[in-house]
Amino acid sequence: MSAAWRGPLPERVEILPEIVPLRELVAKVTEKPATFQAPIGLNDIDRHPTLIDLEKQGPHFLLAGPPLSGKTTALRSLVL
């Protein structure tokens, strides 16, 4: 850390597990969605499931990220 830094230290970031079982992810969705939503992973901020709304967002969406960031895994989760 730089000697010039004078602010408070940031909170420690919890490392996500390498594999998040889809069964556990679906179990964390507590409310029944009003539209057709599918869990595709965990939100990196609050560790809650990230849902994609297939009715509102239509048949087309963009999934982008660096190599090994989980793009293929997210698509496979969506298909399941």
N, C-alpha and C positions, 0 to 999 in steps of 0.2 A: 504494500500500500504506500502511496506517495506521502512524503512528509508534509505536503501542502494541504492534505485532506484534514478538515477541521470539523466536519459534520458528524452526526451519529452514524455508527456502523449500520449497514443494512441488515435486515433480518436474514437468518440462515434459510436457504432455499432447500426444501425437501426434494431429494432425488426421486424421480419417478421410477417405479420398478421397470425392469426390462420388458416383462410381459404382464399385461393386465388381462386376466381372463374375462371374456365377453359375458359369461354368466354373472360374475361379480359386478360388472359394469351395468348390466340391465337391472340387477337387484338394487342398485343405488338410485335409480330413477324412481322417485317417490310419488310423483303425481302422474295421473294418467293424462297424456297430452291430448289437447283438443283436436289436433290435426295429426297426420301421419308423420311422426318423428322417429328417427333412428339414432341410437347412441353410436358415436364413432370413435370415442376416446375420452381421456380425462383432460379437463381444462388445466392448463399449467399454472393458473393463478390460485384457484381455490380447491382444486382436486375433485371437482364435481364432474359428472358426465357431460360431455359436449354433445348436444343433439343437433342434427340437421333436419330441417323441416322440408320434406320432399314436396309437399303441396304448395307452400309459399315460394320456395326457391326454384320450383320448376324442375324439369328434367335435366337442366344443365347447371353445372357449378364448376368452380375452379379449385383444384387442390394443389397447392404449391408448397415447396419446402426444399431445404438442402438435402443432399444425399444422406440416407440412413435416418431420416427424421420421422418416418412412419407413414408416408403417403400410401404405399401399397397396403400396409396393415389397416389403415383407415378405410380404404376401399373394400378390402375383404370383410371388415367388420360391418360395413354398410350392406354388403350383399347378404351376409348371414342374418 
